[in-house]
Amino acid sequence: MEKITLKVAGMSCNHCVNTIQGNVGKLEGVSQVKVDLKEGKVNVEYDASKISLDKIKETIDDQGYDIA
């Protein structure tokens, strides 16, 4: 399993947390997603043989958030 912490801009409330955790969490190969709203970070644990980091980033971007 790979672990990555992404700096994500534009998150401001629990709706943002639920949106990111819900959409990234349902991707095949993602085992854990934790959003730290205060720090503006998203921690993701995933299986790199099943999903690429680019796909995870694209999913976050598609929800309207910017990855730094």
Secondary structure, DSSP 8 states (H G I E B T S, - for coil): -EEEEEEEES--SHHHHHHHHHHHHTSTTEEEEEEETTTTEEEEEE-TTT--HHHHHHHHHHTT-EE-
